[in-house]
Amino acid sequence: MSELHPDLRENVRLLGELLGQSIQRFPGQDCYERIEEIRAAAKADRRQESGSGQRLVNLLGELSDTELLPVTRAFNQFLNLANLAEQYHGIRRKQGHPSDLMVESFGDVFDRLKAGGVEAEELHRRVAELRVEFVLTAHPTEVARRTLILKYDEMSDCLAQLDHDDLMPAERDEIVDRLSQLITEAWHTDEIRHERPTAVDEAKWGFAVIENSLWQALPKFLRSLDQSLSDATGKGLPLGASPVRIASWMGGDRDGNPNVTHEVTRQVFLLGRWMAADLYLRDIQSLRAELSMWQASDELKAQTGDSREPYRQVLAKLRDRLIRTRDWAEAGVKGQSADDTDILFENEDLTGPLELCYRSLVDSGLEHIANGPLLDTLRRAHTFGLPLVRLDIRQEAARHAEAVAEMVEYLELGDYLSWSEQERQAFLLKELGGRRPLVPRNWAPSESVREVLATCEVVAGQTPEALGSYVISMASKPSDVLSVILLLREAGMQFPMRVVPLFETLSDLQGAPDSMAALYEIEWYRDYCQGRQEVMIGYSDSSKDAGQLMAAWAQYQAQEKLTQVASRYGVHLTLFHGRGGTVGRGGGPANRAILSQPPGSVNGSFRITEQGEMIRFKFGLPRLAVQSLTLYTTAVIEATLAPPPEPEDSWREVMDWLTERSLKSYREVVRENPDFVPYFRQVTPETALGKLALGSRPARRKPTGGVESLRAIPWIFAWTQMRLMLPSWLGSDVALEEAARHDRLPELREMMRGWPFFRTYVDMLEMVLAKADLRIASYYEQTLVEDDTLKTLGADLRERLRGCIHRLLELKGQQTLLEDEPVFAHSMRVRNPYTDPLHYLQAELLKRDRESEGKGEVPEMVERALKVTMAGISAGMRNTG
């Protein structure tokens, strides 16, 4: 049995000990001993010692109202500290443990590609043209407060300081004392948000990730890529290359979020420019101290005359313009009149002077200096630009159709919404081909249409570098795309913005290739998109709609066919993957996921959403961010230059056979069983999730309705909290059972060996099943469900889960889950004694909460403790939604 690395175990022990000391100081020794007693009972329960389970439940049942909160907080805090220790361990200087996650270097990947027959010239070209874009989204899955995240970051710094062998005893004591102070501060800080963040708050959090981590990480990452590329091909990265980019939905995603208005989007654009100007100012001040030399090219001297310090002169002018830019953006954010005289607005305004300094240094024989901090700033300028992030806009297709329809009605041209798709296209193309404005001057549209038009005006006022994609959810027809282009043009848009249809449900994914072919058939549109198209694949809603196995296969087939259709029309396709953190929303190890995409679908460009706590886990610390950027980039390069093989036709038939059964069994439960929604509402904390002020977006698309109205994140979150993990395996259980019954497991093993897509699917299913817990799921039901009919459904679901585990072990030829992932398995075992009490408490608190709501009054202590259990279980499971 593999255990935790000794250094990691020591850090977990140290952090836990310091937390214990904080608890001993307050609330005191009695509370500390009660917590230790509960922890010991939970450990004994996991070892299945006689009577231990009842002892744990009894101990928790004996807690007074005043003890509830400190006990739940203690287990929550420990799990957060364990996460912190694991996160730091992934980037620590002293690794040397065979099971630690190791990120393959660029050099190793390039060597393997060259050994496989990729020419150096082709490798260089592909890397130089690479486009990997991370889209930070405000999906409400980050449970930890920003206040605590900052403390955790400093705790990581303390662990890094302790990682030196040459510390004097006094130095070590000083670091441990600071660590103790931070843990005590966290213990005395409320871990639960009591007010929902606004959409602007969310955008600020995204900007903070750039300021605190990515700003430092990006130049280090690009230096590593540049050096490795030079070693492998003889040429480094071009000066203006930006192989990775950062975009955001925070403040731009208005689909189902009435709190994101055009005013919010305008403010977020300005906030980005304000922060960017501030960050570049710091860089320029440092560069002025560095670039004191007098040698300069004639090109530079033409601007500076006979200055003894020409670089400083150029940078001083840039500094003054940045100050004006910062002041202008700050005034705009605050709603004050802003002077835009001589501000930096177009990216060239920033990169031009920096590149002039760079060329001059190189021409003067000072290349070594040019490739220092100046190159780092230049690379930031090309990657982040003056807007800091590229803001995506997302809106539902029906909102654009409504706007066009009101216009058409006002102009007395007919009833747009009743027109056929051909009629709509004909009208839109006629208007797009003409020059006259369509929006009438004295027209007073409805409030919702006015908001759509105002958003388009805000977008039209930006530079290309400030904009990512205009994503249309529920898009299915060419008119959905053309209407957005028309509305943007009417608002004054001067350049073609990427307009991206999002295909979400099973039927959307199946119809996507025909929808895009119909769009490419339009000559006007082919000219507009200039040979490049982006299409977004929705993972969350397709999984909720069809179950994980069917959704994964539908996503794979859609990507294959979309790639073929684009190729037929000579269009370069970028697939935008709307993945979440959990397996039920397309999550899992990123490099495996990328390397298992259909061959040809990753063609030098890749776009992916990163959300909530996954942003922190992947990009929260600079060294962690370098690791994550390297992981994604190497996978995209490899998937481009050495794609996986095409699956055998017989394997496709097997997948069709499996998914036909999985889809039917999934929908029979989720859609057709009248007991399912009542069971879901009673056995999970779904109805209480609204108490957690996680994000600016409502948990439901509609205030009433069943599972179909629920967003994918709360759907996953609720099942994860009580450990049934249903969305990630329901349907797969029947598919595997049928495969075993029909003696098809040998075929599945062959698919696992030869097809990365299927192997990745099976591995992800195993990971989810390892997180499921039948005893805990049973306890929730026992505590919260009274109706015997619903209990029958619960017993059936747990039996199906048990069967799914049995068949998966049979398929993989294993005795236990996670035999190939011993470190992850041990990490789960270490967490169980801390998550178990939170689960048992949560079930009891949910019961009290519901009983109190029935009486019209919920005790504050019960509600607070309930929220803490949700946060703690999320930390223990390392994901929410």
C-alpha positions, -999 to +999 in steps of 0.1 A: +000+000+000+016+033-011+016+060+015+020+098+014+055+111+007+072+116+041+077+153+035+040+157+026+030+136+057+052+158+079+036+190+065+001+177+071+011+167+106+026+201+113-004+220+100-028+198+119-008+202+151-008+240+148-046+240+141-050+219+173-031+244+193-054+272+180-084+252+190-069+245+225-065+283+230-101+289+218-127+275+224-105+255+248-092+221+259-127+205+263-136+213+227-102+201+215-106+168+233-142+163+219-128+169+184-100+144+189-125+118+203-146+122+172-116+119+149-105+087+167-140+073+164-140+081+127-107+064+121-119+033+141-151+034+120-131+033+088-112+003+101-146-012+108-139-019+144-169-034+162-194-008+173-173+021+160-199+034+136-225+037+163-200+053+186-192+080+160-229+087+154-235+088+192-207+112+198-219+135+170-255+132+184-243+143+218-229+177+205-247+207+220-257+236+198-227+256+210-203+227+201-217+221+166-200+250+149-165+247+164-165+209+156-176+214+120-152+243+115-123+222+129-128+194+104-133+219+076-102+238+084-081+206+086-092+195+051-083+229+037-049+227+053-045+192+039-053+205+004-028+233+009-001+208+018-009+186-012-009+216-035+024+228-022+039+193-024+032+193-062+056+222-067+081+217-039+118+218-047+126+184-032+104+159-050+121+126-057+091+103-050+081+080-079+044+085-074+045+123-072+028+140-101+055+149-125+050+173-154+069+162-185+093+189-197+091+205-231+125+190-240+113+155-234+081+160-254+100+176-283+126+148-283+098+122-285+081+140-313+113+143-333+121+106-327+086+099-340+094+116-373+084+152-368+108+176-386+124+204-366+110+230-391+075+217-386+079+215-348+090+251-347+062+264-370+035+246-350+048+259-316+052+294-330+016+294-342+002+277-311-030+291-296-040+277-262-066+299-245-077+295-209-111+311-202-116+319-165-153+315-156-173+327-126-192+294-122-199+294-084-178+265-073-151+283-053-163+278-017-133+293+001-134+330+007-108+352-009-097+364+026-088+328+035-072+321+001-047+349+007-038+334+041-034+299+025-011+314-001+011+328+026+011+295+044+024+279+012+052+304+013+060+294+048+061+257+038+085+267+010+108+285+035+108+254+057+119+233+027+156+243+032+181+221+049+203+249+061+179+267+084+192+277+119+169+265+147+159+302+154+150+307+117+128+276+117+111+286+149+103+320+133+087+305+102+067+280+123+056+309+145+043+328+115+026+297+102+009+293+136-002+329+135-017+325+100-036+293+110-049+310+141-060+340+119-078+315+096-094+298+126-108+331+138-120+341+104-156+333+092-151+308+063-186+314+049-196+343+027-228+359+039-234+380+008-232+368-028-204+383-047-215+407-075-204+400-111-179+428-107-165+411-075-161+379-095-142+398-122-119+413-096-112+379-083-102+367-118-079+398-122-063+390-088-053+355-101-034+372-129-018+398-106-008+374-078+002+344-099+000+344-137+018+377-141+049+361-126+043+326-141+039+336-177+074+349-185+090+318-167+068+295-187+077+312-220+114+313-211+112+275-206+093+270-239+117+294-258+148+276-245+135+241-252+123+251-287+157+266-295+174+235-282+152+212-303+150+233-336+177+259-335+152+287-333+134+302-303+099+317-301+092+348-323+092+380-303+055+386-307+044+350-301+017+344-275+011+307-275-011+309-244-037+336-237-061+343-209-098+351-215-127+355-190-164+351-187-165+371-155-186+401-162-194+389-197-215+358-192-251+369-191-267+336-200-292+330-172-276+357-150-297+388-148-270+404-127-246+408-156-258+439-174-241+461-201-231+485-173-213+456-155-196+446-187-185+482-193-171+484-158-152+451-161-136+463-194-124+494-176-113+475-145-091+453-166-074+483-182-070+499-148-053+469-134-032+463-165-019+499-165-010+495-128+009+462-134+027+475-165+037+507-145+055+485-120+073+467-149+083+500-165+096+515-133+118+484-128+129+486-165+139+523-161+162+512-132+177+484-154+181+500-188+206+527-179+230+521-208+238+547-235+245+525-266+214+528-289+205+522-325+199+551-350+162+541-350+160+548-312+182+579-314+158+594-340+133+595-312+155+605-283+181+628-299+214+629-281+201+617-247+227+600-225+201+575-213+178+570-244+160+539-230+150+557-199+137+585-219+115+562-240+103+544-209+096+577-191+072+587-218+056+553-217+053+556-179+036+590-181+011+576-207+004+545-184-003+569-155-028+588-177-043+555-188-047+542-152-063+575-141-087+575-171-098+539-164-101+545-126-123+575-132-144+555-157-149+527-132-161+553-106-185+569-131-166+601-132-157+621-163-124+608-176-098+625-197-086+602-225-059+625-239-028+605-249-039+573-231-027+538-242-056+521-259-044+500-288-020+473-279+006+487-304+007+518-281+024+496-255+043+470-275+057+496-300+081+514-276+091+482-259+100+465-292+119+496-302+140+493-271+145+456-277+156+460-313+180+488-303+196+467-276+201+438-300+214+461-328+239+475-302+253+441-293+234+441-260+212+410-267+219+396-233+203+426-217+175+427-242+166+391-232+163+400-196+133+417-178+125+437-210+117+405-228+095+394-199+075+426-201+072+424-238+058+389-235+033+400-209+023+428-233+017+404-262-002+379-240-023+401-216-023+433-237-037+465-223-071+450-215-054+423-193-079+396-203-100+390-234-136+392-223-161+367-238-197+377-241-223+349-237-260+352-243-288+329-253-298+327-290-335+336-282-324+370-268-309+380-301-339+367-321-361+387-299-341+419-306-342+414-344-379+405-342-388+438-324-368+458-350-385+440-379-419+445-363-413+483-357-402+486-394-434+468-404-415+441-423-433+412-408-432+387-379-396+376-377-402+348-352-427+331-374-404+332-404-387+300-416-350+296-412-345+304-450-365+336-447-346+347-416-313+341-434-324+359-465-334+390-444-302+390-423-279+385-453-296+413-472-291+437-442-255+426-437-248+431-474-263+466-473-250+499-458-281+516-443-285+514-406-313+491-394-320+504-359-346+532-362-336+565-346-367+571-325-374+535-317-382+526-280-375+489-276-385+467-247-363+466-217-348+432-225-340+442-261-326+475-250-302+456-228-290+434-257-284+464-279-266+483-251-243+453-246-235+453-283-226+490-281-202+484-251-186+455-271-183+476-303-163+502-284-135+478-275-103+469-294-098+434-309-074+425-281-100+432-254-125+407-269-125+369-268-156+353-283-193+361-285-207+327-274-243+319-283-259+293-260-287+272-274-275+280-309-287+256-336-292+275-369-271+299-391-295+327-383-285+325-346-250+335-357-259+360-384-283+379-360-254+385-336-232+398-363-259+421-375-266+435-340-229+441-334-226+459-368-256+480-360-238+490-327-208+502-347-185+472-346-155+479-370-139+444-372-152+408-373-155+395-338-155+357-333-191+345-330-192+310-314-222+287-313-224+266-282-238+230-286-249+217-252-276+190-250-274+156-267-296+166-296-275+199-300-243+179-302-258+154-327-271+183-349-239+204-346-221+192-378-251+199-400-257+233-384-221+243-391-222+230-426-253+251-433-234+282-419-202+275-441-225+272-471-232+309-469-205+327-489-210+360-470-202+342-438-171+324-452-157+358-461-166+372-426-149+344-406-118+346-428-112+309-427-113+305-389-141+292-368-146+284-331-173+260-319-180+254-282-188+220-269-209+219-237-199+191-213-222+200-183-256+201-198-250+171-221-240+150-191-271+161-172-292+155-202-279+120-213-256+107-186-218+107-186-211+078-210-235+089-237-224+125-234-187+116-237-194+096-269-216+123-283-190+149-276-163+127-293-184+121-324-195+158-327-158+169-326-149+144-352-176+155-376-172+192-369-135+188-378-144+170-410-170+196-420-146+225-414-119+208-434-143+203-463-149+240-464-112+250-459-119+264-424-095+261-395-116+249-365-108+257-329-129+236-304-138+254-272-143+229-244-168+239-217-154+215-191-160+218-154-139+206-125-157+173-118-158+142-140-196+147-143-188+180-160-160+168-182-132+172-156-102+151-149-065+152-157-061+178-184-033+162-204-050+129-206-082+145-218-065+165-245-045+135-257-077+114-260-095+139-283-104+127-318-074+128-342-073+162-360-096+180-337-067+196-318-050+214-347-026+238-330-054+256-312-074+247-281-097+267-259-110+256-224-130+269-195-114+269-161-137+276-132-141+281-095-118+262-072-100+246-103-086+281-111-070+281-076-058+245-078-042+250-112-031+287-113-033+299-077+005+299-071+031+310-097+050+277-097+018+258-099+007+280-128+039+273-147+033+236-142-003+238-154+006+259-185+033+234-193+010+204-189-017+219-212+007+232-238+027+200-242-005+180-245-018+204-272+015+202-291+015+164-289-021+160-299-015+183-329+017+167-341+012+131-330-026+126-327-040+093-314-051+067-339-085+065-354-107+040-334-115+007-351-150+005-367-158-024-344-150-001-314-174+025-326-201-002-329-194-013-293-197+024-281-230+027-299-242-005-283-230+006-248-245+041-250-278+030-264-282+010-231-267+037-208-289+065-222-321+044-219-313+034-183-302+069-173-333+086-186-356+060-172-344+070-137-338+108-141-367+117-164-393+090-162-393+078-126-418+101-108-400+093-075-366+105-087-370+143-082-386+140-047-358+115-037-331+139-050-346+168-031-349+149+001-317+129+002-292+156-010-286+191+003-298+205-030-325+228-015-300+241+010-273+250-015-289+284-021-278+293+014-241+293+003-234+327-013-212+311-039-216+333-070-236+361-086-256+336-108-289+320-096-287+282-090-317+277-112-325+289-147-361+292-136-373+296-100-395+265-102-391+233-121-374+199-118-339+186-126-341+201-161-342+236-146-313+230-123-279+242-134-253+215-139-231+227-110-257+223-082-268+190-097-232+176-094-226+195-061-256+180-044-248+143-052-211+148-044-220+162-009-238+129+001-213+107-018-236+089-042-219+106-071-248+096-093-244+119-124-210+104-132-219+067-132-256+063-137-261+046-171-226+033-171-236+006-146-261-009-169-238-006-199-210-025-181-234-051-167-248-058-202-213-060-216-204-086-190-236-106-196-229-107-233-192-116-229-181-083-243-156-074-216-126-087-237-136-062-264-137-034-238-102-044-226-090-042-262-105-007-265-088+003-233-054-008-247-058+008-281-081+038-277-070+067-254-106+081-254-121+049-239-091+044-215-096+079-202-133+074-197-128+042-177-101+058-156-123+088-148-152+065-139-129+046-115-119+079-099-155+088-093-164+054-080-135+057-055-151+089-042-185+073-038-194+059-004-223+035+000-224+038+038-226+075+038-252+077+011-272+052+031-269+073+062-283+104+044-313+084+033-318+069+067-318+104+083-336+124+057-361+102+038-393+089+054-413+076+024-408+039+019-413+042-019-384+067-021-363+044+001-369+016-024-355+038-052-325+047-030-318+010-022-319+003-060-295+031-068-270+020-042-272-016-055-266-003-090-235+017-077-223-015-060-227-034-093-209-007-113-179-009-089-179-047-093-180-047-131-153-020-133-130-040-112-137-070-133-130-050-165-097-037-152-087-070-135-083-054-101-091-063-065-096-027-054-102+007-069-073+030-078-046+002-078-028+023-105-032+055-085-019+046-051-010+082-040-045+094-048-061+064-031-040+070+000-049+107+000-086+097+000-080+074+029-063+102+049-092+125+043-120+101+052-117+104+090-122+142+085-149+141+059-170+113+076-180+134+107-189+163+084-212+140+064-229+126+095-233+161+109-246+175+076-273+149+074-284+157+110-282+194+104-303+191+072-329+173+092-329+201+119-329+228+092-359+213+074-378+208+107-370+244+117-381+258+084-414+240+088-418+259+121-408+292+104-375+297+122-340+282+116-315+287+145-285+306+132-261+281+147-277+253+127-276+272+095-240+283+099-228+248+108-247+234+078-229+258+055-195+249+070-202+212+064-209+219+027-176+239+025-157+212+044-170+183+023-161+203-009-126+207+004-124+170+013-136+159-021-113+184-038-141+196-060-177+209-059-191+212-094 
